[in-house]
């Protein structure tokens, strides 16, 4: 049962264990199933790797970011301008909204990607307008407020401390935490750990068996 580390990609078992495995493999009927010792096709391995990488890219915390009040502040600032009001009266809400989006995009807004990902209609803006303006007047950080339907609410996140931390690594007394979605979260770390653990466990289990170069002789089944 010794482990052999000189060529881990070939085998992690010593010859004694490999010989014992070969005898079991060839000597038992395995319920009438003739189980060969073939390696997993290389395209399947690459496909598995591509699937894992794609899954992690698609579930990266930032991709699931909820829309915050901050990304619509520039939209709301244009709602009462004469140009927008005229478009609403003459061409309707859709034309006015297109004008707002185009105008904000032309300014090189840092929220452009999130604005494209979370588009709103003019009616949507009307529903949140007063709430966003109220928060602005109160000096609130709009990045800490999420848009849920027609409500603007404090985000359900607890990120870094806004001030000093105590000896225990927590926020000092009276110091609040940021309510902004982190670019990385604990669940993502757990996912990565378990996927690596699974892949290593499978590889170790396979490499403790005889190498794929050896083919069992099924005529030796009892």
C-alpha distance (Angstrom), angle and dihedral (degrees) to the residues before:
residue distance angle dihedral
X1 . . .
X2 3.80 . .
X3 3.77 120.9 .
X4 3.78 120.1 -124.9
X5 3.79 118.7 -155.5
X6 3.80 104.1 174.5
X7 3.84 92.8 93.1
X8 3.85 107.4 14.1
X9 3.81 94.6 169.1
X10 3.81 89.7 56.4
X11 3.80 100.5 41.3
X12 3.79 139.5 -26.2
X13 3.81 93.2 -161.8
X14 3.79 129.3 80.7
X15 3.79 121.7 -118.7
X16 3.81 93.2 -99.4
X17 3.78 91.9 59.7
X18 3.80 92.3 42.4
X19 3.82 90.4 52.5
X20 3.79 90.5 49.8
X21 3.83 90.3 49.3
X22 3.81 91.7 49.7
X23 3.81 91.9 52.2
X24 3.80 92.0 50.0
X25 3.79 91.4 45.0
X26 3.79 93.8 51.9
X27 3.79 98.4 32.8
X28 3.82 101.0 53.7
X29 3.79 125.1 69.4
X30 3.81 92.9 -139.8
X31 3.80 88.7 -145.5
X32 3.79 92.3 -55.0
X33 3.80 93.5 -56.4
X34 3.79 116.2 129.5
X35 3.77 102.3 -143.8
X36 3.79 112.5 -166.3
X37 3.79 126.5 -157.9
X38 3.79 100.6 -120.5
X39 3.78 124.7 152.1
X40 3.78 120.1 -121.0
X41 3.83 108.5 -93.3
X42 3.79 111.3 -99.2
X43 3.84 94.1 -125.6
X44 3.82 88.2 57.2
X45 3.80 90.5 52.2
X46 3.81 91.3 50.9
X47 3.81 90.3 46.1
X48 3.81 90.4 52.0
X49 3.80 90.4 50.3
X50 3.80 91.4 47.5
X51 3.81 90.6 49.6
X52 3.80 92.7 51.4
X53 3.81 93.6 46.5
X54 3.82 92.3 46.3
X55 3.80 91.5 49.2
X56 3.80 91.9 53.0
X57 3.80 93.1 45.9
X58 3.80 92.0 49.9
X59 3.83 93.6 47.5
X60 3.80 96.3 44.2
X61 3.83 105.7 139.1
X62 3.80 94.4 -117.9
X63 3.82 92.7 57.1
X64 3.80 90.9 61.4
X65 3.78 93.5 48.9
X66 3.78 113.9 144.7
X67 3.81 118.4 -129.7
X68 3.79 112.9 -95.6
X69 3.78 129.2 -154.5
X70 3.81 89.4 -111.7
X71 3.80 94.5 69.4
X72 3.82 92.0 58.6
X73 3.81 98.8 42.7
X74 3.82 91.7 95.3
X75 3.80 90.4 49.3
X76 3.79 92.0 52.1
X77 3.80 91.9 47.5
X78 3.83 89.1 61.9
X79 3.80 97.6 45.6
X80 3.81 96.2 89.3
X81 3.80 97.3 41.2
X82 3.83 116.5 118.4
X83 3.82 91.7 -116.9
X84 3.80 93.2 56.6
X85 3.80 94.2 42.4
X86 3.79 90.4 51.8
X87 3.81 92.0 50.3
X88 3.80 91.0 49.5
X89 3.81 91.0 52.7
X90 3.79 97.2 42.2
X91 3.81 107.2 30.1
X92 3.78 105.3 14.4
X93 3.79 138.3 -116.4
X94 3.80 96.8 -57.2
X95 3.80 93.2 58.5
X96 3.80 91.3 45.4
X97 3.80 91.5 50.3
X98 3.79 91.9 49.0
X99 3.80 88.9 52.5
X100 3.82 91.9 50.5
X101 3.80 93.2 48.9
X102 3.81 92.6 46.6
X103 3.81 93.1 47.2
X104 3.81 94.4 48.9
X105 3.80 91.7 45.5
X106 3.82 90.0 52.8
X107 3.81 89.9 58.6
X108 3.82 90.5 61.8
X109 3.79 94.7 -116.7
X110 3.80 114.5 -161.4
X111 3.80 87.1 -137.0
X112 3.80 94.5 60.1
X113 3.82 95.4 111.1
X114 3.81 92.7 49.6
X115 3.81 91.7 43.8
X116 3.81 89.3 55.3
X117 3.80 90.5 46.6
X118 3.82 94.1 49.1
X119 3.83 108.5 34.8
X120 3.80 120.8 -177.1
X121 3.79 135.5 -160.8
X122 3.78 124.3 -129.8
X123 3.80 90.0 -103.5
X124 3.81 89.7 53.7
X125 3.79 89.5 53.6
X126 3.80 91.8 49.6
X127 3.81 90.0 54.5
X128 3.80 94.5 54.7
X129 3.81 100.0 30.0
X130 3.81 98.9 93.3
X131 3.81 92.7 43.7
X132 3.81 92.8 51.9
X133 3.82 92.7 46.6
X134 3.81 90.1 49.4
X135 3.81 90.4 53.4
X136 3.82 91.1 47.5
X137 3.81 90.9 51.8
X138 3.81 89.1 50.3
X139 3.81 90.5 53.2
X140 3.80 93.5 -117.3
X141 3.79 122.5 161.6
X142 3.81 102.0 -110.3
X143 3.81 90.9 -157.4
X144 3.80 87.7 69.9
X145 3.80 93.5 59.9
X146 3.80 124.6 79.6
X147 3.80 128.1 -152.2
X148 3.80 110.3 -127.5
X149 3.78 110.1 174.7
X150 3.80 106.3 -59.5
X151 3.80 93.8 -17.7
X152 3.79 130.4 91.9
X153 3.81 106.8 -154.4
X154 3.79 137.6 168.9
X155 3.80 109.3 -86.9
X156 3.79 118.2 -102.5
X157 3.81 94.4 -126.3
X158 3.77 134.5 104.1
X159 3.78 111.2 -159.0
X160 3.80 134.4 156.2
X161 3.79 122.8 -15.9
X162 3.79 115.6 -95.9
X163 3.79 89.9 -140.8
X164 3.81 142.3 10.1
X165 3.79 123.6 -26.1
X166 3.79 128.2 -135.6
X167 3.81 127.8 -122.4
X168 3.81 91.3 -88.4
X169 3.79 91.3 60.1
X170 3.80 94.3 -107.8
X171 3.79 128.9 116.9
X172 3.78 113.4 -76.4
X173 3.78 117.7 -109.2
X174 3.78 110.9 -69.0
X175 3.81 93.5 13.2
X176 3.79 115.7 121.0
X177 3.77 129.2 -150.4
X178 3.78 124.6 -117.4
X179 3.78 112.9 -99.4
X180 3.79 94.0 -147.2
X181 3.77 126.9 120.7
X182 3.82 108.1 -104.6
X183 3.79 120.6 -126.0
X184 3.82 86.8 -129.7
X185 3.79 128.3 29.4
X186 3.79 137.2 -167.0
X187 3.80 93.6 -110.1
X188 3.80 90.6 59.3
X189 3.81 90.1 52.8
X190 3.80 90.1 50.8
X191 3.81 91.2 49.9
X192 3.78 92.6 51.8
X193 3.81 91.9 47.5
X194 3.80 94.0 51.5
X195 3.81 94.9 45.3
X196 3.82 90.4 51.6
X197 3.81 89.8 45.3
X198 3.82 91.4 50.6
X199 3.82 94.1 48.5
X200 3.80 92.3 47.4
X201 3.81 92.2 47.0
X202 3.81 91.8 51.4
X203 3.80 92.4 46.6
X204 3.81 92.4 49.1
X205 3.82 91.7 48.0
X206 3.81 90.7 51.6
X207 3.80 94.9 44.6
X208 3.82 90.6 52.6
X209 3.81 87.2 65.1
X210 3.83 125.6 74.9
X211 3.78 113.3 -74.0
X212 3.82 117.4 -92.1
X213 3.82 90.0 -112.0
X214 3.81 87.9 76.1
X215 3.81 115.0 78.6
X216 3.81 120.3 -160.3
X217 3.80 120.3 -121.2
X218 3.81 104.6 -132.7
X219 3.83 92.6 -168.4
X220 3.80 87.2 79.1
X221 3.82 93.6 67.6
X222 3.80 111.6 124.2
